[in-house]
Amino acid sequence: MKKVVFPPIFALVLQTILLASLTVPVTATAQVNILTHSGFLDSVGYYHVAGEVQNVGDQAVDFVKVTATFYDSSDVVIATSFTYTTIELLLAGRKSPFDVIVIDETQAANVDHYSLGVTFSATEPLPQGLEILSNSSYVDVVGYMHVVGEIENIESGAATFVKVAATFYDETGTVVGTSFTYSDPSELEAGQTAPFEVILLHKSRVLLTTNYSVTAESSQYAIIPEFPSLIILPLFMISTLLAAILYRRKHSM
């Protein structure tokens, strides 16, 4: 068997990568962005701002607080309100819905527009131990939208307060509504599954809904994402690896 010798350029690049990984400090950053949102009056007379945030940093965050300032048609502030995201701890890249509400009917009726701000705290991540096995949706005869499914605790420890959140979007991808529930039962032992049912009660928002997403968490675990993240290598590393493979094939013949 012939000894495989890597070309000098490959050895140089590999040495550079290894040295960089040893000498360049890696600093984790936390950043949360508000993605999309929309405002509406519900049938009771409350004003809602339904939306979605995403942790676009590389560090887990919690206490994600969304604050809304509401204005009338003369651009005068008439109310403020805040909420915390439905999913309390967001791993890097994860999203969560939110719903800011003005419950004073007089103020709600006078809302013309609003502005949003977000604050958060960096924290340690949770392990991924929950998996949504399947889900489907339907609209009942009253006009409410139901998202039903099943969730499993795939970890070795118990999962308590298992919360399932749904975000509803229109055809443009804008959030038009949010809702959440707890699994039944809300505590899952290792390997246990449970059903869930999230209901969107705002009929006007159901009419706008064309698709939805579902996420979940417990006090101990985060959810496994439905689609795995892609690991993207830098272009020069891909070309270098391909060159090494071709070189090895050529000299092993």
Long-range contacts (C-beta under 8 A, 24 or more apart in sequence): 2-251, 2-252, 4-248, 4-251, 4-252, 5-251, 6-244, 6-247, 6-248, 7-243, 7-244, 7-247, 9-240, 9-243, 10-240, 10-243, 10-244, 10-247, 13-236, 13-237, 13-240, 14-240, 17-237, 28-57, 28-58, 28-59, 28-122, 29-57, 29-58, 29-59, 30-55, 30-57, 30-59, 30-60, 30-61, 30-120, 30-121, 30-122, 31-55, 31-56, 31-57, 32-56, 32-57, 32-61, 32-64, 32-90, 32-118, 32-120, 33-118, 34-66, 34-116, 34-118, 35-95, 35-175, 36-169, 36-173, 36-174, 36-175, 37-116, 37-174, 37-175, 38-174, 38-175, 38-176, 39-111, 39-113, 39-114, 40-176, 40-202, 40-204, 40-205, 41-108, 41-109, 41-111, 42-202, 42-204, 43-202, 43-203, 44-105, 45-105, 45-108, 45-109, 46-101, 46-102, 46-103, 46-105, 46-108, 47-101, 47-102, 47-107, 47-108, 47-109, 47-111, 48-99, 48-100, 48-101, 48-202, 49-99, 49-100, 49-101, 49-114, 49-116, 50-97, 50-98, 50-99, 50-168, 50-175, 50-176, 50-177, 50-178, 50-205, 51-97, 51-98, 51-99, 51-100, 51-116, 51-175, 51-178, 52-95, 52-96, 52-97, 52-98, 52-167, 52-175, 52-178, 53-85, 53-90, 53-95, 53-96, 53-98, 53-118, 54-90, 54-93, 54-94, 54-95, 55-90, 55-91, 55-92, 55-93, 55-94, 55-95, 56-93, 57-92, 58-92, 59-92, 59-122, 59-123, 60-89, 60-90, 60-91, 60-92, 60-122, 60-123, 60-124, 60-125, 60-126, 61-89, 61-90, 61-120, 61-121, 61-122, 61-123, 62-88, 62-89, 62-90, 62-120, 62-121, 62-123, 63-88, 63-119, 63-120, 63-121, 64-88, 64-90, 64-96, 64-98, 64-118, 64-119, 64-120, 65-118, 65-119, 65-120, 66-98, 66-100, 66-116, 66-117, 66-118, 67-100, 67-116, 67-117, 67-118, 67-119, 68-100, 68-114, 68-115, 68-116, 69-114, 69-115, 69-116, 69-117, 70-102, 70-107, 70-111, 70-113, 70-114, 71-111, 71-112, 71-113, 71-114, 71-115, 72-110, 72-111, 72-112, 73-112, 78-107, 78-110, 78-111, 79-104, 79-107, 79-108, 79-111, 86-163, 86-165, 86-178, 86-180, 87-163, 87-165, 87-215, 87-216, 87-217, 88-217, 89-123, 89-125, 89-126, 89-217, 89-222, 91-125, 91-126, 91-128, 91-222, 92-125, 93-229, 94-215, 94-222, 94-225, 95-167, 95-213, 95-215, 96-165, 96-215, 97-165, 97-166, 97-167, 97-175, 97-178, 97-180, 98-178, 99-178, 125-222, 126-217, 126-220, 126-221, 126-222, 127-155, 127-220, 127-221, 127-222, 128-221, 128-222, 128-223, 128-224, 129-153, 129-154, 129-155, 129-157, 129-159, 129-218, 129-220, 129-221, 129-222, 129-224, 130-154, 130-155, 130-159, 130-162, 130-216, 130-217, 130-218, 130-221, 130-222, 130-223, 130-224, 131-223, 131-224, 132-164, 132-214, 132-216, 132-223, 132-226, 133-193, 135-214, 137-212, 139-206, 142-203, 143-203, 143-206, 144-199, 144-200, 144-201, 144-203, 144-206, 145-199, 145-200, 145-206, 145-209, 146-197, 146-198, 146-199, 146-200, 147-197, 147-198, 147-199, 147-200, 147-212, 147-214, 148-195, 148-196, 148-197, 148-198, 149-195, 149-196, 149-214, 150-193, 150-194, 150-195, 150-196, 151-183, 151-188, 151-193, 151-194, 151-196, 151-216, 152-188, 152-191, 152-192, 152-193, 152-194, 153-188, 153-189, 153-190, 153-191, 153-192, 153-193, 153-218, 153-221, 154-191, 154-224, 155-190, 155-220, 155-221, 156-190, 157-190, 157-220, 158-187, 158-188, 158-189, 158-190, 158-220, 159-187, 159-188, 159-218, 159-219, 159-220, 159-221, 160-186, 160-187, 160-218, 160-219, 160-220, 161-186, 161-187, 161-218, 161-219, 162-186, 162-187, 162-188, 162-194, 162-216, 162-217, 162-218, 163-216, 163-217, 163-218, 164-196, 164-198, 164-214, 164-215, 164-216, 165-198, 165-214, 165-215, 165-216, 166-198, 166-200, 166-212, 166-213, 166-214, 167-212, 167-213, 167-215, 168-200, 168-205, 168-206, 168-208, 168-209, 168-211, 168-212, 169-209, 169-210, 169-211, 169-212, 169-213, 170-208, 170-209, 170-210, 171-210, 176-205, 176-208, 176-209, 177-202, 177-205, 177-206, 177-208, 177-209, 188-218
